[in-house]
Amino acid sequence: MTEILLDSAENTPRNHQTELVFKVISWSKRASDARRLAKDIGCPDDGGVFIHPLETETGRDLINMAELEAELAKWHLLTKSNNLSSKARKATPEARKAMSENDMLYLRQSVHMLVSLPEGYTSHALQLQLAVHDYLVDTIGEAGHRYYFSLHTHDSRPHVHIVAQVRSKADGGRQPRQLNFSPSDFDAIRLDIVRRLQEVGVSITATRCTERPSTAIAP
């Protein structure tokens, strides 16, 4: 097993679980899911103010639902009628109603990701937030994808939720690109975030996908 380790393990929690988790929770083809996820992640109170503020790719904090709505308008997500699959376009209205969402809609529009520290790393929550922030700026943000993220510290495993626009915006003549992840991309993301955490003194490891018995890719 290949691990990235600190020279000193003085910050390692007593349970000795030191592996960073990065995973994709879900992909969505519905425009409305970017809003629904923001509510689930931000947990707005009765007045619409988020308990967990959301930070965007520009560094702006979204503190309530009204600000979220204005932000998501910039994502230019496709409505259902503008994101129909070829099969759905050819189907009768009755047949279309019976189709699953995956069959009815064509393009993925948003992705929900999670980066988590192990149990016992609560004192490193802010380091995790900064490491994820910098990673997103340097990669997904640099490629032109809009996103928001939020740090959660309500349990013993500090974690960051990320929701990103799958289709990047077209800037300066750059063609829009679709966000996707291969097994090697998962490895690279884990290792990148682990490196950033180690640079600020957090004892954390990363295991490659192919070295995990449950996720090994058949030759």
Phi, psi and omega in degrees: 000130179266126180231151171257121186234154171281154174297326180244140180252028186294338180263008181285128178297162184295335182283352174065009173277112190235018186265129175287141176250130168228128178209156172269122179281315182195154168251148180224140175261350181272134178297325185291343184290332177296327176284316180300317180295323178299321177294317180296321184277317183281336179053067181294146176278188183298337179267004178085006180272132183288134171288323176247099181302150179254132178255137182263177181295342178269358182089005180278137175271127173266119187254351180208174184294326180297317178293324177297314181301318179295323180291315182293336176298332179284345181284341180052049178289146184281137173289166182302316183294337180262005182229031181282143175287167178299321180297319181290322180296328182275345185281157173287159177306321180294316181293325180294322179297331182275352183282150173290158180300323181295323178283325184287319184263157188258293188269140167292140184242332179214158178225138180252121182239160180223134171239126187226141170271160179290169175300137179096000182260025184301330181288351182252017183300316182292325176297322177297314180302315181292321180296317179293317177306309183293321178299314182297318179300317186283342186238280184297317178295318179298329180279357174097014179268134173279153179197166167222155179213162182209136175276134175241131180231026186279353175227190186280357178242095178303137182210158180238126173269138178230131172237123185236150174288126183287318180266119183290158177282152179268115180233139174054038179084356179285131180284143177300145179233151178268132178281132179209161181226132172259168176306322180291331176294319178300317178300313184297320180295311179302312183296323180296311182292322176300316179301317180296323178290318179298325181295341177250019170091014179267127178276106187213152181233168176218137178247136181291149181304318185289349179262003178261118182306325184281346183233013181297143180266127181295141180291000000 
